[in-house]
Amino acid sequence: MNAWLRLHLRRRPRRDDSRPPARDRRLDHADAGRPPAPKDQRQAKTVRELGIAGAVLRAVERRAAGRRVRRARVRAGALLRISGPALNQAFIAVSDGTVADGAHLDVVVEPVRLGCRSCGRVVTSDRILATCSGCGSTRLDLHSGDGLVLESVEFTESERRHEPSA
């Protein structure tokens, strides 16, 4: 038997089998009050899109400056793997009771644009590529397709300010 292993086994205190190991107790304490981890991919994607919808809502509220919002448009890169309908549903959920209550979120998915450093070719795709389709090189630069941009916000008609004519 290895000398280190013998020393380690000698130092290790025996534990009572009726109690969980100390490491398990710490994990239980650390996870107290947190929701359980998602059990399937669809639920995990929905939770992620709720976070993205919250970030979009904060940007919409800043731009709205107190005015009621009817519609917002977001451009999302294909690498974010965002589902438009799921993000819209998440936006509806997080915007309840805000200036964007009842607003619709349009999601435009922007393709990935990659530039090859070897041949200079620019390729667009719905996913990231490992090699250039022109020369086969792996020296690719990401030009776009991983961003999230609030393109526009449309306000309700009642919020438009009319100047009285003189």
Residue pairs with C-beta under 8 A, 6 or more apart in sequence:
15 21
19 25
20 28
38 44
38 46
38 47
45 81
45 83
45 86
46 86
46 90
49 82
49 83
49 86
49 87
49 90
50 90
50 93
50 94
52 80
52 82
52 87
52 90
52 148
53 87
53 90
53 91
53 93
53 94
53 95
53 105
54 94
55 148
56 72
56 74
56 87
56 91
56 105
56 148
56 150
57 91
57 94
57 95
57 98
57 100
59 150
60 69
60 72
60 95
60 99
60 100
60 103
60 150
60 153
61 98
61 99
61 100
63 150
63 153
64 99
64 100
64 153
64 155
66 99
67 99
67 155
67 156
67 159
68 99
68 155
68 156
68 158
68 159
69 99
69 100
69 103
69 153
69 154
69 155
69 156
70 103
70 104
70 154
70 155
70 156
71 103
71 104
71 105
71 106
71 153
71 154
72 91
72 100
72 103
72 104
72 105
72 106
72 150
72 152
72 153
72 154
73 105
73 106
73 108
73 150
73 151
73 152
73 153
73 154
74 87
74 105
74 106
74 107
74 108
74 148
74 149
74 150
74 151
75 108
75 110
75 147
75 148
75 149
75 151
76 82
76 87
76 107
76 108
76 109
76 110
76 147
76 148
76 149
77 109
77 110
77 112
77 144
77 145
77 146
77 147
77 148
78 109
78 110
78 111
78 112
78 125
78 126
78 127
78 145
79 112
79 127
79 128
79 145
79 146
80 146
80 148
82 107
82 109
84 106
84 107
84 109
87 105
87 107
88 104
88 105
88 106
88 107
91 100
91 103
91 105
92 102
92 103
92 105
95 101
95 102
95 103
108 151
109 126
110 144
110 145
110 147
111 124
111 125
111 126
111 145
112 124
112 125
112 126
112 127
112 128
112 129
112 142
112 144
112 145
112 146
113 122
113 123
113 124
113 142
113 143
113 144
113 145
114 122
114 123
114 124
114 125
114 128
114 129
114 132
114 140
114 141
114 142
114 143
114 145
115 121
115 122
115 123
115 140
115 141
115 143
116 122
116 123
116 132
116 134
116 135
116 137
116 139
116 140
116 141
117 137
117 139
117 140
117 141
118 132
118 135
118 137
118 139
119 132
119 134
119 135
119 137
121 132
121 133
121 134
121 135
122 143
123 129
123 132
123 133
123 134
128 142
128 145
129 140
130 138
130 140
131 137
131 138
131 140
132 138
132 139
132 140
